[in-house]
């Protein structure tokens, strides 16, 4: 389970800084066509993000300290 992002279609910025239990973002984040910024710094267990081609407006990702992060999945 997890937060399903399609309920927030106009979201432009997403701040999840310091969410140490976060491992993956729900695939529905790809439905956020207006998302331009994601703050993930300190999400030490985050492993992957959904496919980059779904986040067409995304300009900035802050991921300092996300040592397990494999950008854009595998």
C-alpha positions as CSV (number, residue, x, y, z in Angstrom):
1,X,0.0,0.0,0.0
2,X,1.1,3.6,0.1
3,X,0.1,7.1,-0.8
4,X,-1.7,7.1,-4.2
5,X,-0.7,10.4,-5.9
6,X,-3.5,10.6,-8.5
7,X,-5.7,12.1,-5.7
8,X,-3.4,15.2,-5.9
9,X,-3.2,16.1,-9.7
10,X,-2.2,19.7,-9.2
11,X,0.7,19.0,-6.9
12,X,3.8,20.9,-7.9
13,X,6.2,20.2,-5.1
14,X,6.6,17.1,-2.9
15,X,8.6,17.2,0.3
16,X,9.4,13.9,1.9
17,X,12.7,14.9,3.5
18,X,13.8,12.6,6.3
19,X,11.3,9.8,5.7
20,X,13.6,7.1,6.8
21,X,11.1,4.3,6.3
22,X,10.4,5.2,2.7
23,X,11.7,2.5,0.4
24,X,9.8,3.2,-2.9
25,X,7.4,5.9,-4.2
26,X,4.0,4.6,-5.3
27,X,3.9,4.3,-9.2
28,X,1.0,6.7,-9.3
29,X,3.5,9.6,-8.8
30,X,3.7,9.4,-12.6
31,X,0.2,10.9,-12.7
32,X,1.5,14.2,-11.3
33,X,1.9,16.1,-14.6
34,X,2.6,19.4,-12.8
35,X,5.2,18.1,-10.4
36,X,8.4,20.1,-10.7
37,X,10.3,19.4,-7.5
38,X,10.8,16.4,-5.2
39,X,12.7,16.8,-1.9
40,X,13.9,13.4,-0.7
41,X,17.1,14.3,1.3
42,X,17.6,12.0,4.2
43,X,15.4,9.2,2.9
44,X,18.1,6.7,3.7
45,X,16.2,3.6,2.7
46,X,14.7,4.9,-0.6
47,X,15.7,2.5,-3.3
48,X,14.1,3.7,-6.5
49,X,11.8,6.2,-8.3
50,X,9.3,5.4,-11.0
51,X,10.2,5.7,-14.6
52,X,11.5,9.2,-15.5
53,X,9.4,9.5,-18.6
54,X,6.2,9.7,-16.5
55,X,7.4,12.8,-14.7
56,X,7.5,15.1,-17.7
57,X,7.5,18.4,-15.8
58,X,10.0,17.4,-13.1
59,X,12.9,19.8,-13.0
60,X,14.6,19.2,-9.6
61,X,15.2,16.2,-7.3
62,X,17.0,16.7,-4.0
63,X,18.2,13.3,-2.8
64,X,21.2,14.1,-0.6
65,X,21.9,11.1,1.7
66,X,19.8,8.7,-0.3
67,X,22.6,6.2,-0.5
68,X,20.5,3.2,-1.7
69,X,18.7,5.2,-4.4
70,X,18.9,3.8,-7.9
71,X,17.6,6.7,-10.0
72,X,14.6,5.7,-12.2
73,X,14.4,2.1,-11.1
74,X,16.2,-0.8,-12.7
